[in-house]
């Protein structure tokens, strides 16, 4: 290798690229050590960066290693790196990696290098490798978009477009490269070295897109972390239902809509009867199982416009937009019967579970969330006092208390 003073722009670029890929690989290994949810994907992406850096090393030293077919080796390392990128994206979305398909693509990439390894066939090798790499980049772009959508169906479209842009653009340019190679094979064979224009352009271009793809992968991880933090702040860890804070926000939003439309807003306070007895007789693990099972039952029977939240302890809140007192009582009865008939089991032991439900409705005047909840709580207390396993509805006046 030439001294530092005599390095060409392409050599210098590749040296910088090797260092960048090394730091990116170390960064992903640090992510794997610190962030358990992203560990498996981060290990794949560390390999993605490392193999790309290794491909740059081979390409940079082709003149010093004449016995090694540098183009073929660097191409195969590039294909392997892109396969690890795709595998990491499959892992982070919770999908089982398509191991056989990925292995088949790696073997196919190796066959391309072996069949067209001679210099006179290098144009075919370059074109085929470019198309294979293009397909992998395109698949990675789609996988990134799916990963963002998997986290939230309401994710900003611009975020998905921004993160998949490096892979999508690289995919398109690789197709153009393959077409150019097939149209001008003599020129490509003649100038495909690090000291020629095509070699300089190719090495600098791939370094740019490699860094862009690594940044996009980091963006995917950061978005997932942001979603998990948001989920932890607004959802109950045991049942997965929205928590009290999320219920307050939903209630305030629905109250504004109800006031505009002049539509009622109802609330059901659902409490498990004799829940302490479940914990005492079967253990707290059984109690947690009952809470989780009830949460899923309530969620399954709710409408898309309703909200089911864990209010605290063994209490659940069901908010029913555009629902009258009669409608709230009917929904409450349906839920009560569904719980009574549901098979709650723990370690092959049946656990009888019933609920008491208090219902309250806001229909006019200024809305106060505390008043609506207090009315539903009062109706729940009445249901408990009257023997449990029943639904009681707050009087209209009680549900309209202001304060």
N, C-alpha and C positions, 0 to 999 in steps of 0.2 A: 504494500500500500504506500502511496506517495506520502511525503511529509505533509504536515498540516499547512505549511505555507503554499504548497503546490496543489492542494485539493481543488478539484473542479466543483462547480455548483452542485452537480448531481451527487458527487461523492459526499460533499458536506451535508446535502439534504438527507441522504440515506443514513449518515452517521447520526444526525439529529433524530431521524425517524427511529433508529434502533434504540436510542436513549429514551425517547418518548414511549415507545412500546414497552420497554423495560419498566419504566415508572408506572405506566398504566397497569401492567401485570401485577406489580407489587401493590398498587392501590386496590385492585380487585381482591388480592389475597388478604389485605387488611379489612376490606368489607366483609369477606367470608369469615374472618376471625371475630368481628364485632357484631355483625347482624345475622343472627340465626335464620330469620325467615328468608334471607336472600343468599344463604351460604352456598347451596348447591349451584345456583345460577352464577354466582360470583366466581366460583372455581372454574366453571366453563369459560367465562369471559376472561379470566386470567390466562387460560390456555389460548384463547383467541388472540390476545395481545402478544403473548410470548411467541406463538408460532409466526405471527406476522413479523415480529422483530427478527426471528430466525430466518425468515424468507429474505428480509433485507440484507442480513449478514451474508447469506449465500450469494445473492445477486451482486453484492459489493465485492466479493472475493472470487468471482468467476475466473478472472485472469490469473489468480494465484493458485487456483485448484483446477488445473486443466483436466485431471482425470475424473472430475465430477461434472455431470451434465447439469450445470448451474440453473439454466432456464427450467428444465424439467423438475428439478428438486424444489426450486422456489415456487413454481406453479403449484406443485402438490402440497407444499406447506400452506400456501394461500387458500387452497380448497379446504384443507383440514381446518384451518382457522375459521373460515366462514361456516363450516359445519358445526364447530363448537359454539359459535355465536347463535346459530339457529337452535341448537340443543339447549343452550341456556335460556332462550326465550320460551321454549316449550316448558322447561322446568319451572320457570317463575310464574307461569300462568296456571300451574297445577296440572298440566296435561302430561301423561306419560310420554317420554321422548320416543320418537319413531326410530328406534335403534336400528332395525333392519334396513329401513330406507336410507338412513344416514350412512350406514356402513356400505350399502350398495353404491351410493354416490361417491364415497371415498375410493372404492375399488374402481369405479368408472373413471374417476379422475386419474388414478394411477395408470389405468390402461391407455388413456389418452396420451400420457407422457411416454409410455413404453412403445406404443405402436408408431408414434410419430417423433421418435427421439432424435432421428438423424437431422442434420442441418438443412438438407434440402426439403424436408417435410415440416420445418419449423412453423411455416405459415398456418398449416392445418392444425398443428398443436396449439398455436396461439389462439386461433379462431375458436376451436372447440373448448379450450380452457376459459376463454372470455365468456362464451355462452353459458358454460356451467356456472362460473362465478356470478354471471348476471342473474341466472335463475335463483341462486342462493341469496343474493342481495335482495332480489325482489321478494322472495319468501320471507326474509328477515324484516323487510318493510311492512308486509302484511301482518306478520306476527307481532311486531311492535304496536301496530294499530289495534289489533285484537287484545293485546295485553292491557292497553289503556282502557278499552271498552269493557274488558273483563272486570276491572276495578270499579268502573262507574259508567252506566249507560248515558249519563249526562255530562261526561267529560268534555271539556271544550274541544271543538273540532280542530281549532288551530293548534292545540297542543299535540294531538295525534299527527297532524300534517307536519309539524315542525320536527318531531322526533323521528318520523320515518323518512324524512326528506333525504338525509345523506345516503341511506341504503337505496332508496328509490332512484335518486339521481345517478348513483354509481351503477345501478343495474342498467339504466338506459345508456350510459356512456360505454359500458362494456359491450352492449349489443352493437353500438356504432363502431367500436374498435374491431369487433369480429368482422363486420361488413367491410371496413376499410382494409383489414388484413387480407381478406379474400379478393378484394378488387386490386390491390397493389402488393402482391406477395413478394416480388423481387425487392422493392424498396424497403419493405418491412424487414425482410431477412438481412438486407445490407445495413440498415440503420438501427436494428434492435440491439444496441449495446449501450452501456452506461455513458459512453463518450459521444454518442450521437444524439440528434435532436429528439427522436422518438423515445429513446431510452430515458433521457432527461425528463421529457414531458410525462412519460408513464410513471416513473418513480415519484416525481413530485405530486402528480395527481393522485396516485394511490395513497400516499402519505396523508394528503389532505382529507380524503374520504375515510381513511382508517381512523384518524383522530375524530372526525365527525361522528362516525358510528359508535366509537367508544363513549363520546359525550352523550349521544342519544341513549345508550344503554344506561349510563348514569342517571339520565333524566327519568327513565322508566323506574329505576329503583327509588329515586327521590319521590316520584309521584305515588308509588305504592306505600312508602313510609308516611307520606302526608295523609293518604287515605286511611291508613291504619290508626294514625294519631287522631284523626277526625272521628273515626269509628269508635275509638276508645273513649273520646270525650262525650259522645252522644249516645252510646249504646251500652246496655248492661252486659257485663262480661259473662255472667252465668247463662242467661237465656238468649242473648243476642238481640233482644228487643230494644227499641229506643228507650232511653232512660228518662228521668223526670225533666231534665233540662231540655231534651228534644221534644218532649210532650208539651212543655210550656211554649216553645217556639211554634210548634204546629198549631196549638190552640190559639195563639195570638194571630197567626196567619189566617186560620179558618174563621176566626171571629170577624176579622175585617171583611172577608168575602161574604159572611152571613149577614153582616150589617148592610152591605151594599145591595144584596139580593133580597133582603127581608126574609131570609130563610132561618129556620131554627138550627141550633147546635146542641147536641145531646152528649152526655157523658155517662159512662157506666163505670162504677167502682166495683171491681170483682175481688173477693177475698176468700181464700181457702178456709173451709170450716175445720176446726180442730187440727190445725197444721202442727201445733206443738206436739200433739199426740203421735203424729207420723214420725217426727224426729225422735221422740222418746222411745217408740216401739221398734222402729226400723233403722234408726241412725240418720245422721245428717246427710250422708251420701244419698240415701233414699229420698230424703226431703228435697235435695237438689234435683234429683231425677224427676220428682213430681212437679217441681217448678218448671223445669225444662219442657216436660211433656205438656203441661197446661199451656205454656207460652206458645208452643207450636200449634196446639189445638185452637187457641183463640186466634192466632195469626191466619190459620187455614180458613176459618169461618168468617173472617172479616172481609168487607168489601175493599176494592182497590182504593177507594177514597177515605177509608177509615184509618185510624191509627191505633195500634195495640202497643202499650208501653208498660214496662215494669215500674210501678210507682214507688215500691219499697217493700222489703220483707216479703210477705205472701200476698201483697196487694198488686193488682193490675188495673190499669186505666184503659178503657176503650172509648175513643172519641168518635162520634158519629155525626159528620156534617149532614146538613139538610135532613134531619130526622126529628120527627115530632115526639112528644111524650109517649103517645100510643106506639109509635114505631120503636122507640127505645125500649119500652116494656116488652114488646114482641121479640126484639133481638136478644134482650136479656134472658127471656124464657128459653129461647132456642139454645143459647150458650149454656144455661143451667142444665138443661136436659142432656146436651151433648157431653158435658163433663160428668154428669151422673152415670151415663151409659158407657163412657169411655173406659177401656181396660188399662188401668194404671197398675203396672207390675214392677216389682223389684226383686231380682234374684229368685224368680219363679214363685214369688209371693204376691198375691193380689192385694192391692191397697185401695180400699174404698175412699173415694174423694168426691166431695160435693163443694159447691161454692154458694156464697150469699152475694147478692148483687144489689147495689143501690143505683138508681137512675135519676138524673136531673136534666132539665132542658132550659136553655136560654132561648127566648123568642123575641124579645123586644127591649128597648131601652139601652143605656150604656152597658157595655159588656165588662164584667170583672171576672177574671179566671178564678180568683180565690173564692168568689161567691158560688160559682158553678160547682167547683170541687167540694166546697163545704156542704152544699145541698146534696150532692151525690153521697158524701160521707155520712150525712145525717140519715139518708134513706138506707144506706148500708147498715148503720147501727140499728135501725128499726128492723131490718131483715134478720139481723143477728138476734135481736130481742124477741122476735116472733117465732123463733124456733130454728133458724138457719135453713139452708137449702131452699131459698126462695128469692124472689125479686120484689123490691119495694121501690115505688116511684115517689120522688119528692113532690110536694104540692107546688103548683105553678108559682104561687107567691114566694115560696122559699127559694125557688130557683132564680128569682128575679131580684134577690137582695143586692143592693149596691153598697160598696164600701171599699 
